[in-house]
Amino acid sequence: MKDMKKMKRNAPRALAGLFIVLALMSPPGALEAREGRPVIVDSHLHFLDFTQRTDGFEALTRAMDEAGVEKAVIFGMPLVKMWSESDPIRPAYYMDTDSAAYYYSATDYILADELARLPKASRDRFFPFVCGVNPLDRNAAEQIEAALKRYPGFWKGIGELMSRHDDLTAFACGEPPRADHPALMAVYRLAARYDLPVLIHHNISSAWQRGPIYLKELENALRANPDTRIIWAHVGISRRVDVPTLLSEARRVLSAYPNLYVDISWVVYPDYIGKDEASLKAWAALISEFPDRFMIGKDKVGHWDGYVAEVAKYDPLLDLLDAETADRLARGNILRVLKAGDEAEMVEEPKAAVN
């Protein structure tokens, strides 16, 4: 009798444990449907870190399954942090030491090789972008086209290209990259020919100024390339970039340039969008005003610890949106920008060259 009473007392706890186990075993879509969160397509993910190392695809797909992420845009890392003779440690991140960084084209071929090893079902979960170019080199468009031709139909976009990335691009040799540099203008024209989107990190300002001093460079690129779909990473925000007018500037450029899309990954979310309830509501209103232009990325860099939490942090924002807008933010917009739909996998034939 005593054992029977104990079993009855413990039954709810046992059932709850069973439900948790079953939820973890369920497909991502089923888990997220129970939680009320839309299925997510990650729009911003680096397979490799700043030393070209990675936890690999097996660990990544496990993390995606746990987080309810169906597919992901994935790319390498276009710069490597140098391990200088004077460094007291081996830097793993670009901010670890004062040594230089350099552009690294092999990142694309590392990614392509690793992705090709996957079974087709796993491989089809990823949209690879080509990124390993120096944005100051006027050979960049030609180098990207060589990669497109070497792997026909494989690459689904171009980026993340690094422009005005404060400390990171300051560590690299040469003048500061900018979104309207002639080398990148040629890349946008190439992207239009191949009907590929371009993802660019272009800071809206410096770490010292509070006005959007670099925004005009991005606007020049958008205005000159109306047939190129340009995704602006992090709404132009990096660490220590503080622009109080970011929300109004984002509204203005989205109104002015229909080829502009916005990725709200990395620090722009905690520092601006999700910093308090008022900010969440203000950005939710902006997203609802432009429901086809925003997308969610995680911006993890080669290592997948904390990936589930990176997905979950967007829940308060998604909860403020109507179901259709939330679904567009979570997955629909990036699929539309990729012209992927649920099934399409082919890249269109390049259009005629534009002089």
C-alpha positions in Angstrom: 0.0 0.0 0.0 2.8 2.4 0.9 4.5 1.6 -2.5 1.2 2.3 -4.3 0.9 5.7 -2.6 4.5 6.6 -3.5 3.9 5.6 -7.1 0.8 7.9 -7.3 2.7 10.8 -5.7 5.5 10.4 -8.2 3.4 9.8 -11.3 3.1 13.5 -12.4 6.8 13.9 -12.0 7.5 10.8 -14.0 5.0 11.8 -16.8 6.7 15.3 -16.9 10.1 13.7 -17.4 8.6 11.4 -20.1 7.2 14.4 -21.9 10.6 16.2 -21.8 12.4 13.1 -23.2 9.8 12.7 -26.0 10.1 16.4 -26.8 13.8 16.1 -27.2 13.4 13.1 -29.4 10.8 14.8 -31.6 11.6 16.6 -34.9 12.4 20.3 -34.5 9.2 21.4 -36.0 7.1 19.3 -33.6 9.0 20.7 -30.6 8.6 24.3 -31.7 4.9 23.8 -32.6 4.3 22.9 -28.9 6.2 25.9 -27.7 4.5 28.2 -30.1 7.7 29.4 -31.8 7.9 29.4 -35.6 10.4 27.0 -37.1 13.6 29.0 -37.8 16.0 29.3 -40.7 19.3 30.8 -39.3 20.3 33.6 -41.7 23.9 34.1 -40.3 26.3 31.4 -39.3 30.0 31.0 -39.6 31.2 27.4 -39.9 34.8 28.4 -39.1 36.3 30.7 -36.4 39.1 33.2 -36.7 41.7 30.4 -36.7 39.7 28.4 -39.3 38.7 25.8 -36.7 35.2 24.4 -36.1 33.2 22.0 -34.0 32.0 20.5 -37.2 28.7 19.8 -38.9 27.7 16.8 -36.7 27.7 18.9 -33.6 26.1 21.8 -35.5 23.1 19.7 -36.7 22.6 18.4 -33.2 22.4 22.0 -31.9 20.1 23.0 -34.7 17.8 20.1 -33.9 17.7 20.9 -30.2 16.9 24.6 -31.0 14.3 23.9 -33.6 16.3 25.4 -36.5 15.4 23.8 -39.8 18.1 25.2 -42.1 20.9 27.7 -42.0 22.8 30.1 -44.2 26.5 29.2 -43.6 29.8 30.6 -44.6 33.5 30.5 -43.5 35.5 33.3 -42.0 37.1 35.6 -44.5 39.9 36.7 -42.1 42.4 34.8 -39.9 43.9 36.2 -36.7 47.7 36.0 -36.9 49.6 34.3 -34.2 52.5 36.7 -33.9 55.9 35.9 -32.5 55.3 38.5 -29.8 51.9 37.1 -28.7 52.0 35.7 -25.1 49.1 33.5 -26.0 47.8 31.9 -29.2 44.8 34.1 -30.1 41.5 32.3 -30.8 39.5 35.5 -31.3 40.3 38.6 -33.2 40.3 40.7 -30.0 42.5 38.4 -28.0 45.8 40.2 -28.9 47.1 43.2 -30.9 48.4 41.1 -33.8 47.2 41.5 -37.4 44.5 39.7 -39.3 44.7 38.7 -42.9 42.2 37.8 -45.6 41.9 34.0 -46.3 40.4 32.7 -49.5 40.8 29.0 -48.5 37.9 29.4 -46.0 35.5 28.8 -48.9 37.1 25.6 -50.0 37.3 24.2 -46.4 33.6 24.8 -46.1 32.8 23.3 -49.5 34.8 20.2 -48.7 33.3 19.7 -45.3 29.7 20.2 -46.6 30.3 17.8 -49.5 31.0 15.1 -47.1 27.6 15.2 -45.5 24.7 12.9 -46.5 22.3 14.7 -48.9 19.6 15.1 -46.2 22.0 16.9 -44.0 23.7 18.9 -46.8 20.3 20.2 -47.9 19.8 21.9 -44.6 22.5 24.5 -45.5 22.8 27.4 -47.9 26.5 28.0 -48.4 27.8 31.5 -49.1 31.2 32.4 -50.6 33.1 35.0 -48.6 36.9 34.5 -48.8 37.9 37.7 -50.6 39.7 40.9 -49.7 37.1 43.7 -50.1 39.8 46.1 -51.1 41.0 43.9 -54.0 39.5 44.7 -57.4 40.1 41.1 -58.3 37.5 40.0 -55.7 34.6 39.7 -58.2 36.7 37.6 -60.5 37.8 35.4 -57.6 34.2 34.9 -56.4 33.1 34.0 -60.0 35.9 31.4 -60.1 34.5 29.8 -57.0 30.9 29.9 -58.5 32.2 28.1 -61.6 34.3 25.6 -59.7 31.2 24.5 -57.7 28.3 25.1 -60.1 24.9 25.5 -58.4 26.5 25.1 -54.9 26.8 28.6 -53.6 23.5 30.3 -52.7 24.9 33.8 -51.9 28.0 36.0 -51.3 29.2 37.0 -47.8 29.6 37.8 -45.0 31.8 40.5 -46.6 33.6 42.6 -44.0 33.4 46.4 -44.4 34.0 49.0 -41.6 34.2 46.2 -39.0 35.9 48.4 -36.4 38.8 46.5 -34.8 38.6 43.5 -37.1 39.2 45.4 -40.4 41.6 47.8 -38.6 43.8 44.7 -37.8 44.0 43.9 -41.6 46.4 45.6 -43.9 45.4 48.4 -46.2 42.8 51.2 -46.2 39.6 50.7 -44.3 37.1 48.7 -46.5 33.8 50.4 -47.3 30.6 49.3 -48.8 30.9 51.5 -51.9 34.6 50.6 -52.6 35.1 49.8 -56.4 36.1 46.2 -55.5 32.7 45.6 -53.8 30.8 47.5 -56.4 32.0 44.9 -58.9 30.9 42.1 -56.5 27.4 43.5 -56.3 27.2 43.6 -60.1 28.4 40.0 -60.2 25.8 39.0 -57.6 23.1 40.6 -59.8 24.2 38.6 -62.8 24.1 35.3 -60.9 20.9 36.4 -59.0 22.6 35.9 -55.6 22.1 37.9 -52.4 25.0 39.7 -50.7 25.5 39.7 -47.0 27.7 42.6 -45.8 28.9 43.7 -42.4 29.2 47.5 -42.7 29.2 49.5 -39.5 26.9 52.5 -39.4 29.5 54.4 -37.4 32.9 54.2 -35.6 33.4 53.2 -32.0 33.8 56.9 -31.0 31.2 58.8 -33.0 27.5 58.7 -32.2 26.2 59.8 -35.6 25.8 57.4 -38.6 29.0 58.6 -40.3 29.4 55.5 -42.5 25.8 55.0 -43.6 26.1 57.0 -46.8 28.7 54.4 -48.1 26.1 51.7 -47.8 23.4 53.9 -49.4 25.7 54.6 -52.3 26.0 50.8 -52.9 22.3 50.3 -52.6 21.4 53.1 -54.9 23.9 52.0 -57.6 22.9 48.3 -57.5 19.1 48.2 -57.4 19.0 44.7 -58.8 21.2 43.2 -56.0 19.6 42.0 -52.8 21.8 43.3 -50.0 21.5 42.0 -46.5 22.9 44.4 -43.9 24.3 42.4 -41.0 23.5 43.5 -37.5 21.8 46.8 -38.7 25.4 48.2 -38.9 26.1 47.6 -35.2 29.3 46.1 -33.6 30.6 46.3 -30.0 31.0 49.8 -28.8 29.1 51.3 -31.7 26.5 53.6 -30.1 24.1 55.4 -32.5 21.0 56.7 -30.7 19.2 57.3 -33.9 19.6 53.7 -35.2 15.9 52.9 -35.2 15.0 56.0 -37.3 17.9 55.5 -39.6 16.8 51.9 -40.2 13.3 53.0 -41.0 14.6 55.7 -43.4 16.9 53.4 -45.4 14.3 50.6 -45.6 11.8 53.1 -47.0 14.3 54.4 -49.5 15.9 51.1 -50.8 13.6 48.1 -51.6 16.7 46.0 -52.2 17.9 46.3 -48.6 17.3 43.5 -46.0 18.2 43.5 -42.4 19.8 40.8 -40.3 19.3 41.3 -36.5 22.0 38.9 -35.4 24.8 39.4 -32.8 25.1 42.4 -30.5 22.4 44.6 -32.1 19.7 42.4 -30.4 20.8 42.7 -26.8 22.2 46.2 -27.1 19.4 47.8 -29.0 16.4 45.7 -29.9 15.9 43.6 -26.7 17.5 45.8 -24.1 14.1 46.7 -22.5 10.4 46.4 -23.1 10.1 49.8 -24.8 12.8 48.9 -27.3 11.3 45.5 -28.1 7.9 47.2 -28.8 9.5 49.9 -31.0 11.5 47.4 -33.1 8.5 45.0 -33.3 6.6 48.0 -34.8 9.3 48.6 -37.3 9.4 44.9 -38.3 5.7 44.9 -38.7 6.0 48.0 -40.9 8.5 46.1 -43.1 7.5 42.5 -42.6 9.4 41.2 -45.6 12.7 42.8 -44.8 14.0 41.4 -41.5 15.6 38.1 -40.7 17.0 36.2 -37.7 20.7 35.1 -37.5 22.7 33.6 -34.7 26.3 34.6 -35.8 27.9 31.8 -33.9 31.6 31.4 -35.0 32.7 27.8 -35.6 31.6 26.7 -32.1 28.1 25.8 -31.1 28.0 26.1 -27.3 25.1 28.4 -26.4 23.4 27.9 -29.8 20.0 27.0 -28.2 20.1 30.1 -26.0 20.9 32.3 -29.1 17.7 31.0 -30.7 15.6 31.4 -27.6 16.6 35.0 -27.0 14.4 36.1 -29.9 11.2 34.7 -28.3 10.1 38.0 -26.6 10.3 39.7 -30.0 8.5 36.9 -31.9 5.8 37.0 -29.2 5.1 40.7 -30.0 4.5 40.0 -33.7 1.4 38.5 -35.4 1.8 34.9 -36.5 2.5 35.7 -40.2 5.1 38.4 -39.5 6.8 36.2 -36.9 7.0 33.4 -39.4 8.5 35.7 -42.0 11.1 37.0 -39.5 12.0 33.5 -38.4 12.2 31.8 -41.8 10.2 33.2 -44.7 12.2 36.3 -45.5 15.6 34.6 -45.7 14.1 31.8 -47.9 12.5 34.5 -50.1 15.8 36.4 -50.4 17.5 33.2 -51.3 14.7 32.4 -53.8 14.8 29.0 -52.1 11.2 28.3 -51.1 11.0 24.9 -49.5 12.3 22.9 -52.3 14.3 25.0 -54.8 18.0 24.2 -54.7 19.3 25.4 -58.1 21.0 28.7 -58.8 19.7 30.5 -61.9 22.0 30.8 -64.9 24.0 34.1 -64.8 22.4 37.0 -66.6 24.3 38.8 -69.4 27.2 40.9 -68.1 26.4 44.5 -67.4 29.0 47.0 -68.7 
